[in-house]
Amino acid sequence: MAEVISDTSSTSRGIFFGWKVVATAFTVAVFAWGFGLYGPAVYLHALHDARGWSISVISAAITWQFVLSAGIVAYLSDIHRRLGVEVTTRAGVILLAAGTIAWSLADAPWQLFAAAPLMGAGWAMTSGAAINAMVSPWFERRRSAALSHALNGASVAGVLLTPIWIALIHGFGFPIAAAILGATMVLMVWPLAGRYLRPSPEGLGLRPDGGAASSMPCRGVETASAVRLPITLAALLRHSSFATMSAAFGLALFAQVGLLSHLVSFLIPALGDAGGAAAVSLTAACAVVGRLAFAVVPGDFDRRIVTALNLLLQVCGVVLLALGSSPATVLTGCVLFGLGVGNVISLAALVAQAEFDRIDVPRVVALATAINQALFAFAPGVFGALRDLMGSYTLLIAFAAALQFAAALLILTGRTATRRAPARVRP
């Protein structure tokens, strides 16, 4: 009770509690992406060097981790309803830490596959759909800005946590590095989750975006949402708006994750070791800039058009990478590609918010994330196989550009099918 009184009084002083939730989600995203997405590339290199295991075997374990995670994400909204966002997030960081430590201590390749469920579950409970579930209840008009700020943590992970991983592993070895960063993650996220992810807007007497609940009338859609069940998974899969949205983002993320997983190998011949690493950091930093730029887009602007423009910006960057005959061209390509990287993660949730009732959005985002993750889990392996088949990265990067262009067209075709899901009244 004291916590609620304290939080309400802080709101009365002009600090909206939702922005504290955004700061917490930002911190979670730094660790989630640092351990679950950027981390595996570091683990692969460390295990290959230390154990001599083949890259293909380690990559298969990473793919297995993402596939398992996708299955969990599909039911994340149900897990949140049963356990709450606070408990789920705490469990997620513990699982991420435990899985990473297990990988660092593995003596045989099969142990990587045994530890993959821990990391996959931790990633599912702390990544994109989880961040959306933390932030969305607190914002409507400013949701795009709030999500952009929270998901900047994903880009900061690429800029900050990846070099920290490399430095700690080089200095102390993989097991000690995993223990240090795992403990840091748990010690930082555990109290933040308890203080800022446990309360709800209703519990603090607030409406989304900071208004007082007693002073703002409820919208009809919210009244209806209170007496009906969320959309079922089966109905959602048949919904045309969901189909075009999910397919478009699935193609976009397949291209993006596949390209990111091979970006260093592509850049080093053109820029050298230090230049290649710096270019990857530049790409991640540009993702922050892109999100901040997107945050100023009016909330009522057609989000499918924004998505298409974001993807076409990336197409331009990827084409420059494919044509890159000079460092300036390659770096320009990295900048344009990077500006759109972060928004691909957040735009799916914003399209869902615009096209589905509020009660349905968590399930829409969770299922779309699960489908997309099931697709992009195979991207690193597919891109690697195509690289060996083609003998160079030029055609492979052109393939990534083609996928992103197709995604831009697909998201626009769905504009004719943006109807809300029909209400299902609770019996």
N, C-alpha and C positions, 0 to 999 in steps of 0.2 A: 504494500500500500504506500509506503514511503517513497518507493521508486516512482509510482504513478504520480504522486503529488509533486515530486521533484521535476519529473519530466513535463508535467503540465505547466508548472511555473516557468520553466525554461522556455516553453512555447510562448507564454504570455509576454516574455521579454523580447520576442521577435525572432527566436531561433526555432524554426520549424523542425520537429522531431524527425520528419522524413529525410532531411538532409544528413542527419546523424546516421540514419539507416543507409543512405547512399555511401557515406564514408566507410561504414562497416563493410558494405558489399564491395567497395573498391579494394579494401584490404584482403577480403576473401578471394577476389579475382586475381590479385597479385600472386597469392600462393597457389591457387587452383591451376592457373595457366603455367606458373613457374614449375610446378611439380607434374602436372598432368598433360601439358601440351608441348611446351618448350623443353621441359625436363627430359622426356624420353630420347630426344636427339643427343643430349649430353650423356645419358646413361648408356646408350648404344655405343658411343665412342669409348667410354670408360671401360665397359665390359669387353668390348672387342680388343682393346689394348691390353687389359689386365689378364683376361682369361683365354684370349685367342679364339673365342667362339665366332662363328660366321655371322656376318651382318644379316644375312637372310633369316637365320634362326632368331636372332634378337628382334628383328623387324617383325617377324611373325608373332612373337609374344606381345609386341606393342599393338599390332592389329587386333589380337585376341582381347587385349585390355579395352580397346575402343568398342569392339563389338559387344562385349559384356556390358559396358557402360551404357550403350544405346538401349539395351533391353531394360535397364533400370530406369533410365530417363523417361521412358514411355509411361511409367507409373509414378513419376516423381510427385505429381500433384496429389495422388492418393496417399503417398508416404507423408507429405506435408500435412494433409488433413488428419492423419492418424497420430503422427509424432510431433508435429509443429516444426516450423522453420528453424527455430533455435536448436532443438535436439538433433535434427537432421544435419544441420551445418556442423555442429560439434562432432557428430559421428563421422561426417565426411572428411574433416581434417585429420582425425585420428586414423582413419583408413588409408588416406593418402600417405601419411607419415609411415605407417606400418608397412604398407606395400613397398614404398621406396627403400626402406631399410632392409626388407626381405630381398629385394632385388640386389642390393649392395652386398649382401651376405651369401648370395647364391653360389653353390659349388658346382652345379650342373645345369645345363640349359632347361631341363624340365622344371626346375624350381622357379624359373621366370614365369612359366605358364601357370604354376600353382599360386604364385603371388599376384598374378594379373587381376583376379577378381577383387582383391583388396583395393588396388589402384583404380580399377574400373568403377567400383562402387563409390570410392572417394571422389573421383572426377565427376561422376553423375550428380552427386549431392552438393557440389560446390561450383559447378561451371555455369554455362549460359542460362539454362532453364531455371537453375537455382537462384542466380542473380536476379533474374526477372521476377521470381516469386518473392524475393526480399523487397524489391523496390516498388513493384507495381501497385500494391495496395495503398501506397502513400501518395501517388500522383496520378493525375489524369491529363490536365492541360499541359503540364510540364514533364510528362513522362519521358518524352524523347530526350530532353536535356538530362533528366535524372539518370536514365539508363546509360546515356553516353558517358556521363561522369563516372558512374560505377564501373562500366566496362573498360574505361581507360586503364584500370588495374591490369587487364589482360595484356595491354601493350607495354605497360611499365614492367611486367614480368619479363618480356623479351629483352627490354633494354637493360634492366637491372639484375634480375635474378639469374639469368643465364651466365653472365660473366662471373657472378659470385659462385655458382655451382662449379664452374671450370676452375676457378682459383682455389676453392676449398679442396676439390678432388686432387688437384695437382699438389697442394701443400700437405694434405693429411690422409688422402685416400678416400675412396668412395664410401665405405661404411661410416667413417667419422663425419664426413661431409653430410651424409644423409641423416645421421643422428643430430647434428647441430641444427641443420635447417628444419628438420622435422619437429624438433623440440621448440624452435623459435616460432614455427607456424602455429602449433597447438597453444603455446603460451600467449600468443597475441590474439588469436581468433576466439579462444574459449571465453574470456570475459566479455569481449565485444558482442558475441552472439547472445550471451545471457542478458546483457543490458539493453541492446538495441534491436535484436531480432525477436525477442519475446513479446513486447507490447504490440498492440494493433491500433489502428486509427480509432476504431470504435471504443476500445478500452480507455483511450486518452480523451474521449469526447471530441474527436477531430474528424473532419472530412478530408478527402484527398486534396493535396495542394495547400493544406493548412487552415482551411476554414473551420469554424466551430460547427459541430454537428447540429446544434439547436437552432443555428441561424441560417442554415442552408436547406432548402427543400430537397427531398429525395426525388431523383429522376424516376420516371415511369419504368425504365428498363431495370433499375435497381430493385424497385418494388416487386416487379415480376420475377426477378432473379431470386428473390428471397423465398418464393413459393414453388420453385421448379428445380428439377435436377439438372446438373451440368450435362452437356451433350455427351453422348456415349462415344466410345472409340469407333464403333462400327459406323455410326451416323457421320462422324467426323471424316472418316476415310472416304465416304461417298459424297462429301460436300465439295462442290466444284471450286469454290474459292480456296479451300484448304489444299486441294490437289494441285492447283497451279502455283500456289505460294510454296508449298513444300518441295515440289519438283524443281522450281526455279532456284531456291536456296540450296537444295541438294546439289545441283550442278555447279553452282557458284562455289560452294564450300569444297566440293571435290577438287575443282581446279585450284582453289586457293591453298588448301592444305597440301595437295600434291606438289605444288610449286614451291611452297615454303620449305617442305622437307628436303628439297634438292637445291635450294637457292644458293647455299654456301658452295656446294660443289660446282655450280654453274659460274658463280662470281669469281672464285679464286683464280682461274686461268686468266681472267680479264683484269683483275685488280690486285692480285697477290693475296697472301694469307691475311695480312693485317687489313688490307683494303676490303677484302671480301667480308671479314667479320664486321668492319665498320659499316659496310653497306647494308648488312642485315640489321644492325642497330638503327641505322637511318630509316629503314623500312618500318621498323616497329615504332620509332619516334613519330613518323608521319601518320601512323594510325591514330595516335593521340590527337594530332592536329586535325585530322579528318573528322574525328568524333566531335571535337570542339566546334568545328565549322558547321557540322550537321545540327548541333544543338540549337543554333539560331534559326533554323528553318521553321516557319510557322507550323503550329501543331495541326492546323486544318488543311495543310498542303497534301495533295494526293501522295500517299506513301509508296504506292507502286511506281509512280513516276520517279520519285526520289531514288528508289531502289535501282531502277533501270539506269538512271544517270550515274549512280555510284558504280554500277557494273561496267558501264561504257568507259568511265574514267580508268578503271582497272584494265580494260581491254587495251586502251591506248598505252598504258604503262607496260603491259606484257608484250605488246607488239614491239615497243622500243627495246625491250630486253632481247627479243628474238633477233632484231636487226642490229643489236649493239655491236658496233665495230670500234667504238672508242669508249674510254671511261666516262666521258660526259654523257653519252647516250645511255649507257647502262645505269648510271646514277639517276638520270632523269626518269628512266623507266622504274627504278626502285621507288622514287618519290611518288609518282603517279599511282603505282600499284599499292604502295603503302597507305596513301590517303584513303583508299577504299577498304582496306583490310578490316579495320575495326567495325565499320558500319555494317558489313555483311553479317556480323554476329548479332547486332542489336536491331537491325531493321525488320527481321522476321517477327519479333515480338511486337513491334509497332504496327506492322501490317495486320497482325492478329487483333490488336486492340481496336483498330479502325473497323474491322469487318465482322467481329463476333461480339456477342454480349459479354459483359464483364465477368460473369460467373463462369463462362466457357474459356476465357483466355488462358488460365493456367494449364488446362488440359491441352488446348490447341498448341501452345508453345512447347509443352513437354513432348507431345507426340511428334511435332515437326522437328524438334531437336533430336529426338531418338532416331527418326528416319534419316535425317541429314548425317548424324554421326555414324549410323550404320553404313552409309555410303562413303563418307570421307575416311572411314577407318581403313579402307582398301586403297586409298589414293597413293600413299607413299610406295606401296609395293607395285601397284600398276605403273606408276610413273617410272620406277626403277627398271621394271621389265621392258617398258617401251624405250627407255634410254639405251639399254643394252641392245635391243632389237634395231634401233635406228642408228646407233653409233655416235650420236651427238645430241645436244640439248636443243638445237635450233627448231627442229620440227616438233619436239615435245612441248616447247614453250608456245609455239603457234597453236598446238592442240589445246593448251590451257586457255589461250585467248578465244578460240572458237567455242569452248564450253561456256565461258563467261558471256560471250555475245548471245549464245542460244538462251542462257538464263535470263538475260535482259529482255529478249523477245517474249519469252514465256511469261515473265511476270507482268508484262503489258497486256498479253492476251487475256489474262485473268481479270482485267478491269471490268469486263462485261459480265462477270459472274460474282461480283462482290455483294452478295446478299447475306444477311445475318441468318444464322441457324434458327430453324423454327423452335418456338418455345415448347417445352415438355412439362406440363403442369404436374406437380407432385400429387399422386392420388391421395 
